[in-house]
Amino acid sequence: MLISRVLQAAALGALLALSACAFLPGEGPSGLDISLAEAARSEKLNSYLMVPLTAVTVSKINFFEPISFPSEFKTSLGGSHAMTIGVGDKLLINIWEPSQDGIFATAENKQTALKAIVDEEGMIYIPYAGRIRAAGRRVESLRQAIQDGLKGKAVEPQVQVLLEENTANTIVVVGDVASPGLLPVPLRGVRLMEAVAQAGGTRAPTYESVATVTRGKRSGTVRLDDVAASAQNNIWLAPGDNVLVLHQPRTYSAFGAVKRSGLTPFKSETLTLVEAVAQAGGLLDARADAGGVFLFRFESRELARWLVDVGSGGGTLSAMTTERVPVIYRLDFKSPDSFFLAQTFRMRDKDVLYVANHPTAELSKFLSTIVSPLLGVARSTAAMEE
């Protein structure tokens, strides 16, 4: 009788525990849970896209070049441009006269060279012409102003203005570079990668370095390997720009039914999805749902729109107003093709990799944590009665 009561109690406890199995600690949602959530979401406002990885989508995603800087960063400078004179600039001014009786000519030389520094009021002084505003002017404009100021005083003056040291047109490059400091902006202009090179290059590998360009109240950040790979990210810099280079290794997060969850650094310049899974120790055989491998990432609105247009994105962009759209990529490792796709799909900085639990994993956990101990108690009691 006692054995029967114990077994009945164990069975009752197991049933009660089974009815409350939702309260058992879990390792995250299962693939089925995510699919059901996606189905329920389709009737509400879209807050993210669900995209199955295919050969077409992987190719597009890998080679898509996101825009890293605001549009105004791309229209400021480009190629040769007229340089503006500023306070502190050093000038060399040559004045010629055709007659040796001129005020600047001599018997030996019909030319005089004058050096001038733009003062704190933006002015320079030229004999017989007086004080002339230089700051804010281009070289040709200043040359013409000096020549006009000498008319009627010098004999048919011809003026040349050379910008010897342009301290007003500089950029600042600081951070994890070999030689931080001020860099002059040449007449032909300077691009971001050139500026980093002139500052001695980065101390860390380029794929582990990021550059933040600040212009006025706007700023943009880009990884230097993206600058090397895409010309549109190698922007022309403008005088007054500040460039901050920092060492920031790329990382991704892995959790769920993997052997080693947590934050993992990239160990090479490129990392594929299959390599990321391997670095996390692979899938847990007893718990992982091979059909529920998910990667969470923010994509540009342009790429997200393409995913929706080709029918790969589960949802629309109508309710998404931000430029960075949350996207969930799904891969089914139960399909042999998925292993080839995972070998080509490139991981990015701050990606989140999640491997869902198989639906039977919770039943296995219930049996091992609830039912087995109760049956153990019943067997112990039976042994004591004997």
Stockholm file with secondary structure:
# STOCKHOLM 1.0

chainA/1-386         MLISRVLQAAALGALLALSACAFLPGEGPSGLDISLAEAARSEKLNSYLMVPLTAVTVSKINFFEPISFPSEFKTSLGGSHAMTIGVGDKLLINIWEPSQDGIFATAENKQTALKAIVDEEGMIYIPYAGRIRAAGRRVESLRQAIQDGLKGKAVEPQVQVLLEENTANTIVVVGDVASPGLLPVPLRGVRLMEAVAQAGGTRAPTYESVATVTRGKRSGTVRLDDVAASAQNNIWLAPGDNVLVLHQPRTYSAFGAVKRSGLTPFKSETLTLVEAVAQAGGLLDARADAGGVFLFRFESRELARWLVDVGSGGGTLSAMTTERVPVIYRLDFKSPDSFFLAQTFRMRDKDVLYVANHPTAELSKFLSTIVSPLLGVARSTAAMEE
#=GR chainA/1-386 SS CHHHHHHHHHHHHHHHHHHTGGGSCCSSCBHHHHHHHHHHHTTSCCCSEEEECCHHHHHHHHHCCCCCSCGGGGSSCCSSCCCBCCTTCEEEEEEECSSTTSSSCCSSCSEEEEEEECCTTSEEEETTTEEEECTTCBHHHHHHHHHHHHBTTBSSCEEEEEEEECTTSEEEEEESBSSCEEEECCTTCCBHHHHHHHTTCBSSCGGGEEEEEEETTEEEEEEHHHHHHCGGGSCBCCTTCEEEEEECCCEEEEEESBSSCEEEECSSSCCBHHHHHHHTTCBCTTTEEEEEEEEEEEEEHHHHHHHHHTTCSSSCSTTCCSSEEEEEEEECTTSHHHHHHHHHCBCCTTEEEEEEECHHHHHHHHIIIIIHHHHHHHHHHHHHHC
#=GC SS_cons         CHHHHHHHHHHHHHHHHHHTGGGSCCSSCBHHHHHHHHHHHTTSCCCSEEEECCHHHHHHHHHCCCCCSCGGGGSSCCSSCCCBCCTTCEEEEEEECSSTTSSSCCSSCSEEEEEEECCTTSEEEETTTEEEECTTCBHHHHHHHHHHHHBTTBSSCEEEEEEEECTTSEEEEEESBSSCEEEECCTTCCBHHHHHHHTTCBSSCGGGEEEEEEETTEEEEEEHHHHHHCGGGSCBCCTTCEEEEEECCCEEEEEESBSSCEEEECSSSCCBHHHHHHHTTCBCTTTEEEEEEEEEEEEEHHHHHHHHHTTCSSSCSTTCCSSEEEEEEEECTTSHHHHHHHHHCBCCTTEEEEEEECHHHHHHHHIIIIIHHHHHHHHHHHHHHC
//
